[in-house]
Amino acid sequence: MCDASLTLKDISVRLFKANAIKFGNFTTGSGALTPVYFDLRVIVSYPSLMNDLSILLGQLIQELVKENERKACLSSPGRNLICGVPITAIPITSLASVHTNLPMILKRKVAKSYGTQELIEGVWNRGDTCVLVDDVIMFGDSILDTVKDLVDAGIKCSQAVVICDREQGAVKKLARRGIQVYSLLTLTQILEHLKEENYVSQENCDMVRVYLAANPVSDDLINKCNNGL
């Protein structure tokens, strides 16, 4: 179980201590430079941290599911599912599925060329509703990719929960595409938590804030993905 005294500040500190949050000079997948880098793949080596994160994500997912059920028409009784954006979010999504008792499906990056040749694995039906889970949102393209494939399969998907929002504008841009993103933490909150506990300097905080202000996600980066959602 998740300790009742657990706070998001605790999570921020534990992520930093696990080296899942790094400060320095890094290059993103797009080739851009960044003074802060998230490597949440490492949390699979910290079972207690992964468990606590999955419980907090599960609580957020359950709130969304309850709200969706309240709004749903009785004529559309599809099941509620969860799906981790491949591949980093899959382990923690599996734990969240256990904690919430919500069925999980897997979306492959590409369909297998043998066997069932399925792009989406698991048990699902057209008309089911799925909440996505991701680790960090920067550009939002991986969420867009996953939503498109689920929608093409007849699964309703317009919500995602993430551990951290890097606050570079992707959340607002996805909202304009009909996808609502909810985060446990923002980069600003993490900076505040680490500064309060003396894990980062004011200089580091200022450097990241200047970077965020100067590097919003461009419309081109979003618009190049998945036209027609």
QUINOR-V963960 format. One record per backbone hydrogen bond with DSSP energy under -0.5 kcal/mol. NH is the residue of the N-H (numbers start at 1). CO is the residue of the C=O. E is the energy in kcal/mol with one decimal. If there is no record, write none. Layout:
BEGIN
nh=NH co=CO e=E
nh=NH co=CO e=E
END
This chain:
BEGIN
nh=6 co=3 e=-2.0
nh=11 co=7 e=-1.7
nh=12 co=8 e=-2.4
nh=13 co=9 e=-2.4
nh=14 co=10 e=-2.6
nh=15 co=11 e=-2.5
nh=16 co=12 e=-2.0
nh=17 co=13 e=-2.7
nh=18 co=14 e=-1.7
nh=19 co=16 e=-1.6
nh=20 co=15 e=-2.6
nh=21 co=15 e=-0.7
nh=22 co=37 e=-2.8
nh=24 co=35 e=-2.2
nh=26 co=24 e=-0.5
nh=26 co=34 e=-2.5
nh=28 co=32 e=-3.4
nh=31 co=28 e=-1.9
nh=34 co=26 e=-2.6
nh=37 co=22 e=-2.7
nh=39 co=20 e=-2.8
nh=39 co=37 e=-0.5
nh=42 co=39 e=-1.4
nh=43 co=40 e=-1.2
nh=44 co=41 e=-1.2
nh=45 co=42 e=-2.1
nh=46 co=43 e=-1.8
nh=50 co=46 e=-2.6
nh=51 co=47 e=-2.6
nh=52 co=48 e=-2.4
nh=53 co=49 e=-2.5
nh=54 co=50 e=-2.3
nh=55 co=51 e=-1.9
nh=56 co=52 e=-2.2
nh=57 co=53 e=-2.7
nh=58 co=54 e=-2.3
nh=59 co=55 e=-2.2
nh=60 co=56 e=-1.8
nh=61 co=57 e=-2.7
nh=62 co=58 e=-2.7
nh=63 co=59 e=-1.6
nh=64 co=60 e=-1.7
nh=65 co=61 e=-2.7
nh=66 co=62 e=-2.5
nh=67 co=63 e=-2.0
nh=68 co=64 e=-2.7
nh=69 co=65 e=-2.7
nh=70 co=66 e=-1.9
nh=71 co=67 e=-1.7
nh=72 co=68 e=-1.7
nh=76 co=73 e=-2.0
nh=81 co=129 e=-3.1
nh=82 co=103 e=-2.0
nh=83 co=131 e=-1.9
nh=84 co=105 e=-0.6
nh=85 co=133 e=-3.1
nh=89 co=85 e=-1.4
nh=90 co=87 e=-1.4
nh=93 co=89 e=-2.0
nh=94 co=90 e=-2.0
nh=95 co=91 e=-1.5
nh=96 co=92 e=-2.2
nh=97 co=93 e=-2.3
nh=98 co=94 e=-1.6
nh=99 co=95 e=-2.5
nh=100 co=96 e=-2.3
nh=101 co=97 e=-1.7
nh=102 co=97 e=-0.8
nh=103 co=80 e=-0.6
nh=105 co=82 e=-2.3
nh=106 co=121 e=-2.4
nh=107 co=84 e=-0.5
nh=108 co=106 e=-0.6
nh=108 co=119 e=-3.2
nh=112 co=118 e=-0.8
nh=117 co=114 e=-1.6
nh=121 co=106 e=-3.2
nh=124 co=122 e=-0.6
nh=127 co=154 e=-3.1
nh=128 co=125 e=-2.1
nh=129 co=79 e=-3.0
nh=130 co=156 e=-3.1
nh=131 co=81 e=-2.3
nh=132 co=159 e=-2.5
nh=133 co=83 e=-2.1
nh=134 co=161 e=-2.3
nh=137 co=164 e=-2.1
nh=138 co=136 e=-0.6
nh=144 co=140 e=-2.2
nh=145 co=141 e=-2.6
nh=146 co=142 e=-1.9
nh=147 co=143 e=-2.8
nh=148 co=144 e=-2.4
nh=149 co=145 e=-1.8
nh=150 co=146 e=-2.3
nh=151 co=147 e=-2.9
nh=152 co=148 e=-2.5
nh=153 co=149 e=-1.0
nh=154 co=151 e=-1.7
nh=155 co=150 e=-2.5
nh=156 co=128 e=-2.9
nh=156 co=154 e=-0.5
nh=159 co=130 e=-0.6
nh=160 co=180 e=-2.3
nh=161 co=132 e=-2.5
nh=162 co=182 e=-2.5
nh=163 co=134 e=-1.1
nh=163 co=135 e=-0.8
nh=164 co=135 e=-2.2
nh=165 co=185 e=-2.0
nh=166 co=137 e=-2.1
nh=166 co=164 e=-0.6
nh=173 co=169 e=-1.9
nh=174 co=170 e=-2.8
nh=175 co=171 e=-1.9
nh=176 co=172 e=-1.5
nh=177 co=174 e=-1.0
nh=178 co=175 e=-1.6
nh=179 co=174 e=-2.6
nh=180 co=158 e=-2.8
nh=180 co=178 e=-0.6
nh=182 co=160 e=-2.7
nh=184 co=162 e=-2.1
nh=185 co=163 e=-1.7
nh=187 co=165 e=-2.1
nh=190 co=186 e=-2.3
nh=191 co=187 e=-2.5
nh=192 co=188 e=-2.3
nh=193 co=189 e=-2.6
nh=194 co=190 e=-2.7
nh=195 co=191 e=-2.5
nh=196 co=192 e=-2.4
nh=197 co=193 e=-1.4
nh=198 co=195 e=-1.6
nh=199 co=194 e=-3.3
nh=200 co=194 e=-0.9
nh=205 co=201 e=-2.0
nh=206 co=202 e=-2.7
nh=207 co=203 e=-2.3
nh=208 co=204 e=-2.3
nh=209 co=205 e=-2.3
nh=210 co=206 e=-2.3
nh=211 co=207 e=-2.0
nh=212 co=208 e=-2.7
nh=213 co=209 e=-2.1
nh=214 co=210 e=-1.6
nh=215 co=211 e=-1.1
nh=217 co=168 e=-5.0
nh=222 co=218 e=-1.1
nh=223 co=219 e=-3.4
nh=224 co=220 e=-1.6
nh=225 co=222 e=-1.6
nh=229 co=226 e=-1.1
END
